[in-house]
Amino acid sequence: MNLGDKVVLYTDGMTEARNFQEEMYSLERFTESVQKHGHKPCQELITSLRDEVFRFIGKREQYDDITLVVMEAV
């Protein structure tokens, strides 16, 4: 691991979150979002990832937790 590298931990509630069309957010979308926002500081990265999944699911009620933890090597 190098200085500045980040580790993103998440529960399956993140990738399995569903919208009203019954589509899952998916590991592919999550990975793209991490790559898109990975340069940001940890708290901003968490906020960006959370915002993207909640935009995807809209107002649909979720039945699983959505948990994110981001750590950065310093």
C-alpha angles and dihedrals in degrees: 000000000000132000109281095019113137133214117206118200120188141167123240088254087078098056095033096050109128134212126212090276089060091246116145119230086234137201090267093058091044092050091049090050092050090050092047095050102025094107092065125096113271098262092046090048091053091048093049094048092046092048092051094051092046091049088052096050095041113186095336113130114245124216099196133060120259109212129173130182122181124190128184128203110240 
